[in-house]
Amino acid sequence: MAGYERVAGLMTEHAEVATFQRFDFLNTLNILYLQAELVHLEQELRDSMREDLEFRHDATRDDISVENQDEIEIAETASLQHDVEKGAASHVSTRQSSRPESELNVRLESTRDWYFLANSDNSQTWEIMLKTREKLKEYNEAVLRHKEMMEQDSPNKCDVEFLRRWFKDKNMGDFPLIGEDSTIWEASKPSDLVALRVRKAEDPLSTLFLRRIYLWWHHCIGYRFKKQRSEEARYFEYRDRNILRVANVVSSIISSILLVGSIMALYFVDNTLVRLGIIAAFTQVFSLVLVLATSARKIEVFAATAAFVAVQVVFVGSTSAPA
């Protein structure tokens, strides 16, 4: 495989490196131009509607298409019957109501009845409205799509760095693209890209393992035991679930060390003030670990810290220092 086919093969097999440009500038510029067009269309529409309101005697029946002549005649007949039949209830529509003018003013009627607006010949107001409707739809879609694009996650920095190395390495990508788009990943920051699937972790410690620790492990120790995925691929592959499993083990070890370490330190200390200092120090470390290594909420941090302090205080109150 070569060219775009080769790049597509890599991104299909490893979705975390399937990253693409957001084109924030182009999307924003497009929205601004659409907005400017709508501003002008709105002004044209308002001017045309005002002209329709000010129009009085220039329009005649000829402004209405031939198909609507019958309805106008029916409206006039209904008006005459209304005058003759005094006291009779009348429930005619706007098109069938009596008109004070000697001739039907279509443009004026179009300001009060959509039927006249949409069916009259050469209705500038309706033409502008139809054009505005299409442009407004395009504008709304552009804004919503750009908003959705902005909400999408950016790729991890390590995945972008791998993609850059893959493009340059003669044993892997070997510069598969030569056009203007070949420098997108090299010139763009991770925040300028959007990823189809991002490496996500439940807490900051797991994120650290996914982004940094496993790289350090591979360069120092892992390369001695890990084999290349294939001779053609020329890269090593680590499963995210295995890395997250190690992160969970480390998190459990840290929590155990803090609790057991504080108890051991309190056991071998006799001075009460020193014991209080030890409790304060371990409590600070414990709360910092909760904030930095977990995704716990503030109330959960307070509750866990209070429980940690309570365990130490109970231990101090129930034991005496060694002789």
N, C-alpha and C positions, 0 to 999 in steps of 0.2 A: 504493500500500500504506500501511497505517496500523496503529498499535497493535502487538500482539505479532507480527503478520505482518511488519511492517517491521523489527523487531529481529531476527526469525528470518532474514530475507533477508540482513541485514548479516552475521550470524554464520555463515550458510551460505557466503557468498561469501568471507569472511575468517575462517578457522577460528581464527586466532591471537587474535581478540577474542571468541571463544565462551567466555566465562568465567561460572562459576556459583558460588553460595555453597557452602561446605563444610558449613555447619551443624554445626560442631564441638561447640558447646554442646548442641544437641539430640541429636546422636548419642551424646555422652558421657552425657547425662542418661538417655537411653533404656537404655543399657547398665547404668547404675547401678540403675535400677528393675528391669530383668530380673534382675540379680544379686541384688537384695534378694528378689525373688519366689522365686528358686531356693534361696536360703538357707532360707526358710521351708518350701518344699516338701521340701528335704532333711531338715529337722528332723522334719516330719510323717511322712516316709517311714521314718526311723529309729525314731520312736516306734511306728509301726504294726508294723514288723518286730519290735520288741522285745515288743510285745503278742502277736504271733503265737507267738513263742518261749515266752512265759510261759503261753500258753493250753494247757490240758490236757484237761479233761473236758466242756467245755460244747458243743463242736461235735459234730455227728452226721452221719449220711449225708445228712440233708436239706440240708446246706450245699452238696452237689454237685448240679449240674444233672442232669436226668433222663437226658440222653444218656450220662452217665458211669457210671450204675449198673451196666451190663453189665460194664464194665471192672473195677469194684470186686469184683463177684462172681467174675470170672475170677481176680483176685488172691487172693481167699480160697480158692478151689478149689486154686490152685497151691500155696498154703501148706499145705493139708491133705495134698496128695500128697507134698510135701517131707517131712512128718513120717512118713508111712507108708513111703515108699521110702527106707530108710536106706542111706547110702553112695552114692546116686545123685548125679551132678553136677547142681547147680542153677545156672542162668544167667538168673534172672529179674531184671527191672528193679526200681526202687524202688517203683513202683506195684504190683508183683506180689510183693513180699517180705512175709514174715509180720510181723504187728504184735503187740506185747506188749499193747496196750490192748484192752479188750473191744469198744470202739466206735472207729470210725475218727476220728481227730482231724484234720480237714481243715486247720485253720489251722496246726497243727504240721507236717503233711506239706508244706504250701505253702512252708515255709522251706527244705525240702530238695529239692523237686521243682517245677520251673516248671509242669508240667502241672496240678497241683492249684491253684497260684497263679492261673493264667490262666483256668481253667475253673470255679472255684468261684463260686457266687452270692454277691453282696454282699461281694466281696473288696476291702476298703478299701485294702489295701496295693497291689494291682494297679491300682486306679483312680488312686491317687496317683502310681504309677510311670508310667502312661500320660500323665498330665497333666505330670509332670516331663519326660518325654521330649520332648513338644512344646515346652515352654518352653525346654529345654536346646538344642534345635535352633534356635529363634529367637534365643537368646542367642549361640550360636556364630556364626551367620550375621551377626548385628549386629556382633560384635567383628571378624570377618574383613573385613567390608565397610568398617567404619570404619578399620581398619588400611590397607586398600587405598586408601581415600580420602586418608588422611594421607600416603601415599607418592606421590601424584600431584603433578605440578609445578604451582607457582603461575604465573600469567601474568606477563609482563614489565611493569614499571611503565609503560613508554611505551605499551603496548597498552591498559592500564587508563585511562591519561590520555586517550588518543584516544577510547575509548568514552565517557568522561565528557563530553568536548567534543562528541562526536556527538549525545549525548542533549540537550544544551543548545542547540546551534546550530540556529537557525530554518531554515537552508538545508540541514540534513542530517536529524537525527532529529526535532528540534522537539518534545521531550518526548512521545514516543509512548506512554508508560505513565503512568497517573495514580493507580494503586493504591498500597498500602503497599509493594509490591515495586519501585516505581520508583526508590527511593533506595538499592537494594542496592549498586550499583557506586560510587555517590558516597560512601556511608558506610563501605564496607568497605575494608580494606587489601588490597593484592595477596596477602598471605600468607593472607588469609581466603577467597580464591577459588581455584578449580581451573580449569585451562584444558584444553580438549580437544586443542589442539596448541600447543606452546610454541616460540618462536623459540630454537633451540639452535645453539650454535657449538662448534667443536672446541677453542677456546682462549680465554683471557681477552681477548686483543686483538680477536678477531672478535666476542666478546660486546659489547665496548665500542663497536665500530662499529655493531652491530645496535641497540644501545639508545640511544646518545648521539650519536656522531659524525655519523651520517647526518641527524639532526635539526638539528645545528648547520650542516651543509652546506646543507640545504634553506633554512633561515632566512637564511643569509648569501648564498649563491650559487645554489643549485639551483632556487629558485623562479623565477629569471629564464629558465631553459631548460625546466623541467618543466611540462607542461601538465596541467590537471585531467583526472581520469579520465573524467568526463562532467559535463555541466551540472547534472544531477540529483544526482550524488554529492557534488560540491563538496569533494573532497579529492584529494590527490596520492598516488600509489602508487609505491613503490620495491620492486623484487624483492630478496628476501634473497640469492639467488645472486649478484647483481651487487654487493651490499654486501660479501659474503664474498670475492669476487674482489678487490676493492679492498684489503681487509684483508690478504689473502695477499701482494699486491704490496708493501704498506707493510712487512710483516714481512720480506720478502726485502731490501728497501732498507735497513732498519735493520741487519740482520745484515751486509750488505756494507759499510756505512759503518763499523761498529765494527772490522771486520777491517782494511780498507784504511786507516782513520784511525789505528789504532794503529801500523801499519807506517810510514806517512808521518811520524808524530811521532817514532818511534824513529830514522828515517833522518836527520832534521835535528837531532838532539841528540847532543852529544859526551860529556857527563858521564855516567859509568856509574851513579852514584847517581840521577841524574835519569831515566835510562832505566828503572831498576828501579821508580822511582815511577810512570812512565808505564805500565809493564806492570801494576803493581798497580791503578792507577786504571781502566784499560780492562778489566781482568779483573773488577773489582767491577761496573762498568757492564754488562758482558756477562752476568754471572751474574744480576744484578737483572732484566735484560731477559728472560732465560730464565724466571725465576720469574713475573714479572708478565705477560708477553705470550704465554706458551705454557703448555701443560698437561703439560710434561715432568715425569717423576718425579725424585725426589732423585738416584737413581743416574745418571740421564741428564744431570741438571744438572752433577754432578761430572765425568762423562766429557767432556761438551762443554767445560766450563771448563778442564779439564786439557789438552785438545787445543788450545784457544785460547791458553793460556799457552805450550805447547810450540812453536807456530808463531812466537810473538814471540821466544822464547828462541833458537830456531834462526836467526831472522833477525838478531838481535843478534850471535850468535856467528859468523855467516858474512859480515858486512859491517862496514866501518869507518865512522866518522863522516866527513862531508864536510869538506874542508879549509877 
